[in-house]
């Protein structure tokens, strides 16, 4: 039931652009909350030591991952039965916005459970919204353009995340020693870095940004016609989910794609969520260093998505995902092999002298280089996977299959952070904990190489 490659949905450019702006609106949550600002603040300021903080953050991500894994397929199936996606996106947007705004109250010394709860709620709402947004794509974008549009939208998201991140480190995030931002000024609004206000403010900022920039999608992007009433849609959706799961026995290519993605995305999610916190513990990076690191990665990520948008059209989505996984695996090896005074697991000794300023040691510069490889690949590996599936299913079944797609990205998403947390707790070594991510990336890559493209084509 793959869509006709020549089929062109009758959607005007403002509708496509409104849909693409969803990524622009959503990305700052992942950039400044999960990865570069609030996550490291959670690890370094809300807990007593780095190992305990990394373990607590890993468990937080694991809890959110379990909830997303269990409910995403149900949401996708209900979407197909009920029809319109926008009401669901609006409902989850409300949960996400309130939860993010509440992160302002996650002060040092406050209840860790409160911060965990708000991050879990925001994460679950964000991912459910993505299920409904992604399932709109087959009705908006012709299959031949799916890879290009998906990568451009993802790149647009990174641009939005980078703009917010630059604003935070330049105007709001103060150095704990000097109290000044990267521009050498006092943080705006009188924010006090000693109280973590420069990190906590990222919650309300992400909430406002998301609210403002999802509006064009609501105003300009056409939605699917109304289907069943909500009560019947839920029953029908659950029945359709059972049918779809049974149907996967005949659609082995899609099943193999979903299993491969389930495994490698676990590694990708873990790398994105824990890479910044790992650096914070190893090099004692604070908000400014982490923010600049995030800006560098996002600049590279935008370029990676732009190039991948053309590469996808020429080589296909599968090739882009495979190349990206090779890059991410190599980068992870580099990251875990680097520490103060060495890289390549000690085979290459590095000077320990600190030249002063940002990233003053040789080891920090090596970490940045590995991070550039992550930046090039982590956008295309997700954007082209999205177009991989869009090219493999019919628009009428997009909701339930994108629900399973979300499941494949989350079904074991608790496994990588949980494994990292358990290994870190057992060994007291964040490095050994991070090493677990390599296994997820490699196994998923091997499975994907054996998957047909499009996934619904016989192997």
Order of alpha helices (4+ residues) and beta strands (2+ residues): alpha-alpha-alpha-alpha-alpha-alpha-alpha-alpha-alpha-alpha-alpha-alpha-alpha-beta-beta-alpha-alpha-alpha-alpha-alpha
